Amino acid sequence: MSLLIQYQPYVLKFKFEAGTSRGVLTQKTSWLVKITDEEQPGTEGYGECGPLPGLSIDDGADFETKLAEICGLFNSLDLEVFPFNLPIILDQLIPAGLPSIRFGIETALHDFMNGGQRVLFKNDFSKKAQGIVINGLVWMGPEEFMQRQIEEKLAQGFTTIKIKVGAIDFAQECRVLESIRCRFSAEEIELRVDANGAFAAGEVQDKLSCLSKNHLHSIEQPVAVGQPELMAQLAALSPIPIALDEELIGKMDYMEKFSLLKTIHPQYIILKPTLLGGFQQCREWIEIAQRLSIGWWITSALESNIGLNAIAQFTAQFDTILPQGLGTGQIYENNFASPLTIRDGKLFANGPDNWDLSALDSGWLTV
């Protein structure tokens, strides 16, 4: 077996200005990777390396250089890849500080080993027999824009809605939440909010108190990372359950993960394979969370449908109870056509569209 890996950048364009507490996004670049083997013509495994600007630890001006170096090393070796030795090969090829590259290559290898049909894990989701319950995401922006998104999510059958907070007027954000609670109880519509670390230490308690009046399910990352004592205090005393998100990024060692969760002991953790280093890293987080009786769910991180499909199939490997954060496939105007579709607040893999990756036919780079 003589595997060949190639890559190319692809600019994903948002349908709208996507507001977060870290700024407004209008486009995002992912690096797609493809693995082939001359002994298996026609079998192509695809993956996506999609670092998030300002958040991923491997985001930087030299990202493509590092990706090219790893692809060159990959191509220089006569690799025999199987499920049992995949983690070992990934450890040898990819330094710990490049999580999105690890996720992309890991995804492409899973796809290749399963015949190159975009089926990485065989389960009821990938077999088109069952959907995954997900939350509907509402982006920051003018109040009218946020209200319009909420109406769209309700019409689409979502019973869990996640709203970004922390970047615009706090009173306006509270009004948006109150408008939902005036119409629906917590039993009818579950509300999650994500602050992306926007609240300052001196104001966070008051803001949590105000937000709690809307009977929220949880708040993700209320304060910035690197404040474990404050976060532990919030997890113990907050009127809203705390979910860690950005706090997990960059923690690759098992004992470091365990220490973090034992110290803070949040009610939930949010797992993003692109930011955390792929499937094996997420499995470790899940194992530790279960040992410490901490809830968890998995979320995409603005990947194209290639990455989203992989994350959804991985998620379906688990007996999940909570709604997952996998509803971002519809935010791009130039996403790849795929069988992924959303109906009645669930993500399915049985939509009418087949995979169309023709936009990638030219432009593959070989090192």
PAMARBA-320287 format. One record per residue (C-alpha): x, y, z. Coordinates in steps of 0.1 Angstrom, whole numbers, plus 5000, padded with zeros to 4 digits. Example, Ala and Ser with C-alpha at 12.3 -4.5 7.8 and 13.67 -1.06 7.14 Angstrom:
% residues 2
{east->5123&north->4955&up->5078} $
{east->5137&north->4989&up->5071} $
//
This chain:
% residues 367
{east->5000&north->5000&up->5000} $
{east->5014&north->5034&up->4990} $
{east->4991&north->5061&up->5002} $
{east->4992&north->5096&up->4987} $
{east->4978&north->5126&up->5005} $
{east->4971&north->5159&up->4988} $
{east->4956&north->5192&up->5001} $
{east->4940&north->5224&up->4989} $
{east->4925&north->5255&up->5005} $
{east->4888&north->5262&up->5001} $
{east->4872&north->5295&up->5012} $
{east->4837&north->5290&up->5027} $
{east->4814&north->5321&up->5024} $
{east->4788&north->5329&up->5050} $
{east->4752&north->5337&up->5038} $
{east->4752&north->5365&up->5064} $
{east->4775&north->5383&up->5088} $
{east->4780&north->5358&up->5116} $
{east->4785&north->5377&up->5148} $
{east->4804&north->5364&up->5179} $
{east->4820&north->5380&up->5209} $
{east->4853&north->5377&up->5190} $
{east->4841&north->5396&up->5160} $
{east->4820&north->5392&up->5128} $
{east->4827&north->5364&up->5103} $
{east->4820&north->5367&up->5066} $
{east->4842&north->5338&up->5053} $
{east->4864&north->5310&up->5066} $
{east->4892&north->5290&up->5050} $
{east->4894&north->5253&up->5054} $
{east->4922&north->5231&up->5040} $
{east->4907&north->5199&up->5025} $
{east->4928&north->5168&up->5023} $
{east->4924&north->5138&up->5000} $
{east->4940&north->5103&up->5005} $
{east->4943&north->5079&up->4976} $
{east->4962&north->5047&up->4968} $
{east->4972&north->5036&up->4933} $
{east->4964&north->5000&up->4943} $
{east->4928&north->5011&up->4949} $
{east->4918&north->5034&up->4920} $
{east->4887&north->5053&up->4926} $
{east->4889&north->5051&up->4964} $
{east->4893&north->5086&up->4978} $
{east->4892&north->5095&up->5015} $
{east->4884&north->5132&up->5023} $
{east->4890&north->5152&up->5055} $
{east->4889&north->5188&up->5065} $
{east->4915&north->5209&up->5084} $
{east->4895&north->5240&up->5095} $
{east->4913&north->5261&up->5121} $
{east->4892&north->5289&up->5136} $
{east->4909&north->5323&up->5135} $
{east->4917&north->5336&up->5169} $
{east->4906&north->5304&up->5186} $
{east->4924&north->5273&up->5173} $
{east->4959&north->5269&up->5187} $
{east->4972&north->5259&up->5153} $
{east->4957&north->5290&up->5135} $
{east->4985&north->5311&up->5121} $
{east->5003&north->5325&up->5091} $
{east->5024&north->5294&up->5088} $
{east->4995&north->5269&up->5089} $
{east->4998&north->5259&up->5053} $
{east->5035&north->5254&up->5056} $
{east->5030&north->5230&up->5086} $
{east->5003&north->5212&up->5067} $
{east->5025&north->5208&up->5037} $
{east->5054&north->5195&up->5058} $
{east->5031&north->5168&up->5074} $
{east->5017&north->5158&up->5040} $
{east->5053&north->5156&up->5027} $
{east->5063&north->5133&up->5056} $
{east->5031&north->5112&up->5050} $
{east->5040&north->5107&up->5014} $
{east->5076&north->5098&up->5021} $
{east->5066&north->5068&up->5042} $
{east->5053&north->5035&up->5030} $
{east->5023&north->5035&up->5054} $
{east->5001&north->5005&up->5063} $
{east->4971&north->5020&up->5080} $
{east->4945&north->5000&up->5099} $
{east->4920&north->5009&up->5126} $
{east->4943&north->4994&up->5153} $
{east->4974&north->5014&up->5145} $
{east->4958&north->5047&up->5133} $
{east->4963&north->5065&up->5166} $
{east->5000&north->5055&up->5166} $
{east->5005&north->5067&up->5131} $
{east->4988&north->5100&up->5138} $
{east->5010&north->5105&up->5169} $
{east->5041&north->5099&up->5148} $
{east->5031&north->5122&up->5120} $
{east->5014&north->5152&up->5137} $
{east->5027&north->5172&up->5166} $
{east->5002&north->5177&up->5195} $
{east->4999&north->5215&up->5188} $
{east->4982&north->5209&up->5154} $
{east->4947&north->5197&up->5164} $
{east->4928&north->5207&up->5132} $
{east->4954&north->5190&up->5110} $
{east->4951&north->5158&up->5130} $
{east->4914&north->5159&up->5128} $
{east->4915&north->5164&up->5090} $
{east->4939&north->5136&up->5083} $
{east->4923&north->5112&up->5108} $
{east->4889&north->5119&up->5090} $
{east->4904&north->5112&up->5056} $
{east->4920&north->5080&up->5067} $
{east->4887&north->5067&up->5083} $
{east->4869&north->5076&up->5050} $
{east->4896&north->5058&up->5029} $
{east->4896&north->5027&up->5051} $
{east->4859&north->5024&up->5047} $
{east->4859&north->5026&up->5009} $
{east->4858&north->5063&up->5003} $
{east->4821&north->5067&up->5004} $
{east->4820&north->5094&up->5032} $
{east->4810&north->5067&up->5057} $
{east->4835&north->5068&up->5085} $
{east->4815&north->5051&up->5112} $
{east->4788&north->5026&up->5105} $
{east->4758&north->5033&up->5127} $
{east->4721&north->5041&up->5124} $
{east->4729&north->5077&up->5114} $
{east->4753&north->5068&up->5086} $
{east->4729&north->5041&up->5075} $
{east->4702&north->5068&up->5071} $
{east->4680&north->5051&up->5096} $
{east->4681&north->5077&up->5125} $
{east->4686&north->5114&up->5130} $
{east->4706&north->5132&up->5157} $
{east->4687&north->5157&up->5179} $
{east->4705&north->5191&up->5176} $
{east->4701&north->5226&up->5189} $
{east->4692&north->5255&up->5166} $
{east->4719&north->5282&up->5166} $
{east->4710&north->5319&up->5167} $
{east->4738&north->5343&up->5158} $
{east->4744&north->5377&up->5173} $
{east->4733&north->5408&up->5155} $
{east->4705&north->5435&up->5156} $
{east->4675&north->5425&up->5176} $
{east->4653&north->5421&up->5146} $
{east->4679&north->5398&up->5129} $
{east->4680&north->5376&up->5161} $
{east->4643&north->5375&up->5164} $
{east->4640&north->5364&up->5128} $
{east->4664&north->5336&up->5133} $
{east->4645&north->5324&up->5163} $
{east->4612&north->5323&up->5143} $
{east->4630&north->5303&up->5117} $
{east->4643&north->5278&up->5142} $
{east->4609&north->5274&up->5159} $
{east->4593&north->5268&up->5124} $
{east->4619&north->5241&up->5117} $
{east->4609&north->5222&up->5148} $
{east->4638&north->5229&up->5171} $
{east->4630&north->5224&up->5208} $
{east->4665&north->5235&up->5219} $
{east->4678&north->5269&up->5209} $
{east->4713&north->5282&up->5215} $
{east->4719&north->5320&up->5214} $
{east->4753&north->5337&up->5212} $
{east->4756&north->5365&up->5239} $
{east->4783&north->5389&up->5251} $
{east->4790&north->5410&up->5220} $
{east->4761&north->5434&up->5218} $
{east->4740&north->5453&up->5243} $
{east->4733&north->5430&up->5272} $
{east->4698&north->5444&up->5278} $
{east->4690&north->5436&up->5242} $
{east->4702&north->5401&up->5246} $
{east->4681&north->5397&up->5277} $
{east->4650&north->5410&up->5258} $
{east->4655&north->5384&up->5231} $
{east->4656&north->5356&up->5257} $
{east->4626&north->5371&up->5275} $
{east->4606&north->5371&up->5243} $
{east->4610&north->5334&up->5240} $
{east->4602&north->5327&up->5276} $
{east->4570&north->5348&up->5273} $
{east->4558&north->5323&up->5246} $
{east->4574&north->5290&up->5257} $
{east->4582&north->5275&up->5291} $
{east->4615&north->5257&up->5298} $
{east->4597&north->5224&up->5293} $
{east->4586&north->5234&up->5258} $
{east->4618&north->5252&up->5246} $
{east->4652&north->5246&up->5261} $
{east->4675&north->5277&up->5259} $
{east->4713&north->5276&up->5259} $
{east->4735&north->5306&up->5257} $
{east->4772&north->5309&up->5247} $
{east->4792&north->5338&up->5260} $
{east->4826&north->5328&up->5244} $
{east->4843&north->5341&up->5275} $
{east->4830&north->5376&up->5271} $
{east->4820&north->5384&up->5307} $
{east->4845&north->5401&up->5330} $
{east->4852&north->5387&up->5364} $
{east->4836&north->5417&up->5382} $
{east->4804&north->5415&up->5363} $
{east->4798&north->5378&up->5356} $
{east->4778&north->5371&up->5388} $
{east->4753&north->5399&up->5381} $
{east->4750&north->5389&up->5345} $
{east->4744&north->5352&up->5354} $
{east->4718&north->5363&up->5379} $
{east->4700&north->5383&up->5352} $
{east->4702&north->5356&up->5326} $
{east->4689&north->5330&up->5351} $
{east->4655&north->5347&up->5351} $
{east->4649&north->5331&up->5317} $
{east->4654&north->5295&up->5330} $
{east->4683&north->5286&up->5309} $
{east->4697&north->5251&up->5304} $
{east->4733&north->5262&up->5305} $
{east->4758&north->5289&up->5296} $
{east->4790&north->5281&up->5277} $
{east->4823&north->5297&up->5288} $
{east->4810&north->5327&up->5307} $
{east->4845&north->5341&up->5314} $
{east->4877&north->5339&up->5295} $
{east->4900&north->5309&up->5297} $
{east->4929&north->5307&up->5322} $
{east->4908&north->5315&up->5354} $
{east->4903&north->5280&up->5369} $
{east->4895&north->5293&up->5404} $
{east->4869&north->5317&up->5391} $
{east->4854&north->5291&up->5368} $
{east->4853&north->5265&up->5397} $
{east->4835&north->5291&up->5418} $
{east->4810&north->5297&up->5390} $
{east->4804&north->5260&up->5385} $
{east->4797&north->5256&up->5422} $
{east->4775&north->5287&up->5427} $
{east->4761&north->5299&up->5394} $
{east->4723&north->5298&up->5391} $
{east->4729&north->5286&up->5355} $
{east->4748&north->5253&up->5348} $
{east->4782&north->5260&up->5334} $
{east->4796&north->5244&up->5303} $
{east->4833&north->5246&up->5294} $
{east->4842&north->5251&up->5257} $
{east->4873&north->5272&up->5249} $
{east->4887&north->5260&up->5283} $
{east->4894&north->5226&up->5268} $
{east->4915&north->5238&up->5238} $
{east->4952&north->5229&up->5240} $
{east->4948&north->5203&up->5267} $
{east->4962&north->5171&up->5250} $
{east->4976&north->5151&up->5279} $
{east->4951&north->5128&up->5297} $
{east->4961&north->5138&up->5332} $
{east->4959&north->5174&up->5323} $
{east->4924&north->5169&up->5311} $
{east->4915&north->5150&up->5342} $
{east->4930&north->5177&up->5365} $
{east->4911&north->5205&up->5347} $
{east->4877&north->5188&up->5350} $
{east->4883&north->5177&up->5385} $
{east->4894&north->5212&up->5396} $
{east->4865&north->5231&up->5379} $
{east->4839&north->5203&up->5379} $
{east->4815&north->5220&up->5354} $
{east->4781&north->5207&up->5348} $
{east->4789&north->5202&up->5311} $
{east->4818&north->5202&up->5286} $
{east->4815&north->5210&up->5249} $
{east->4836&north->5189&up->5225} $
{east->4847&north->5202&up->5191} $
{east->4869&north->5176&up->5173} $
{east->4886&north->5202&up->5151} $
{east->4897&north->5223&up->5180} $
{east->4906&north->5194&up->5204} $
{east->4926&north->5172&up->5180} $
{east->4902&north->5146&up->5166} $
{east->4882&north->5116&up->5177} $
{east->4906&north->5100&up->5201} $
{east->4911&north->5132&up->5220} $
{east->4873&north->5136&up->5223} $
{east->4869&north->5100&up->5235} $
{east->4893&north->5108&up->5263} $
{east->4873&north->5139&up->5273} $
{east->4841&north->5118&up->5273} $
{east->4857&north->5090&up->5294} $
{east->4869&north->5115&up->5320} $
{east->4836&north->5134&up->5320} $
{east->4817&north->5102&up->5326} $
{east->4840&north->5093&up->5355} $
{east->4833&north->5126&up->5371} $
{east->4796&north->5126&up->5363} $
{east->4799&north->5156&up->5340} $
{east->4775&north->5159&up->5311} $
{east->4788&north->5166&up->5275} $
{east->4778&north->5172&up->5240} $
{east->4796&north->5175&up->5207} $
{east->4796&north->5206&up->5185} $
{east->4808&north->5214&up->5150} $
{east->4832&north->5243&up->5146} $
{east->4821&north->5259&up->5113} $
{east->4834&north->5231&up->5092} $
{east->4820&north->5224&up->5057} $
{east->4798&north->5194&up->5052} $
{east->4829&north->5172&up->5049} $
{east->4839&north->5179&up->5085} $
{east->4803&north->5181&up->5098} $
{east->4795&north->5147&up->5083} $
{east->4825&north->5131&up->5100} $
{east->4816&north->5147&up->5134} $
{east->4780&north->5137&up->5131} $
{east->4789&north->5101&up->5124} $
{east->4813&north->5101&up->5153} $
{east->4786&north->5115&up->5176} $
{east->4762&north->5088&up->5166} $
{east->4786&north->5062&up->5180} $
{east->4775&north->5073&up->5215} $
{east->4742&north->5068&up->5232} $
{east->4736&north->5106&up->5234} $
{east->4708&north->5121&up->5254} $
{east->4714&north->5159&up->5251} $
{east->4709&north->5178&up->5219} $
{east->4741&north->5181&up->5200} $
{east->4755&north->5212&up->5183} $
{east->4756&north->5201&up->5147} $
{east->4734&north->5226&up->5129} $
{east->4760&north->5247&up->5110} $
{east->4759&north->5230&up->5076} $
{east->4734&north->5256&up->5062} $
{east->4753&north->5287&up->5070} $
{east->4775&north->5288&up->5038} $
{east->4765&north->5297&up->5003} $
{east->4791&north->5275&up->4987} $
{east->4790&north->5244&up->5010} $
{east->4794&north->5211&up->4993} $
{east->4762&north->5194&up->4984} $
{east->4757&north->5163&up->5006} $
{east->4730&north->5140&up->5020} $
{east->4730&north->5160&up->5053} $
{east->4697&north->5177&up->5060} $
{east->4678&north->5191&up->5090} $
{east->4642&north->5181&up->5097} $
{east->4621&north->5186&up->5129} $
{east->4651&north->5197&up->5149} $
{east->4672&north->5167&up->5139} $
{east->4702&north->5162&up->5116} $
{east->4698&north->5134&up->5091} $
{east->4721&north->5118&up->5065} $
{east->4693&north->5108&up->5041} $
{east->4686&north->5140&up->5022} $
{east->4680&north->5140&up->4984} $
{east->4715&north->5154&up->4975} $
{east->4744&north->5131&up->4967} $
{east->4779&north->5143&up->4975} $
{east->4793&north->5168&up->4951} $
{east->4829&north->5176&up->4955} $
{east->4835&north->5188&up->4920} $
{east->4846&north->5222&up->4932} $
{east->4878&north->5204&up->4944} $
{east->4886&north->5186&up->4912} $
{east->4914&north->5210&up->4903} $
{east->4938&north->5226&up->4927} $
{east->4951&north->5196&up->4946} $
{east->4986&north->5201&up->4959} $
{east->5011&north->5173&up->4963} $
{east->5042&north->5176&up->4984} $
//
